[in-house]
């Protein structure tokens, strides 16, 4: 179950890395507009600083989870699992906040939170 949890943590980290790219690098692009909704050039310019900040949050959570996976892989299980739980648990928490606070974005919250939820469950079972 530990390996499954680490694989799911890695997948969640990679997804959050992709979200970082969309929000911080590609904001306003055709792909980002398809995913986050169409905006006028003025709206894109106005929301760019917020998206940049949000993107970096996603990047940092992904790095945290990946660092946990790497530490676990080299045998530092306590530190590794702590970081993997912190990263994926925070991802899951952010998805819950999105789902509760913004009903139109519940689908996005489910997509954002599914891998972290499964990772937290698998890691939790592995530590029993």
Secondary structure, DSSP 4 states (H G I P E B T S, - for coil): -HHHHHHHHHHHHHHHHHHHIIIIISTTSHHHHHHH----HHHHHHHHHHHHHHHHHHHHHHHHHHHHHHHHHTT-HHHHHHHHHHHHHHHHHHHHHHHHH-GGGHHHHHHHHHHHHHHHHHHHHHT-
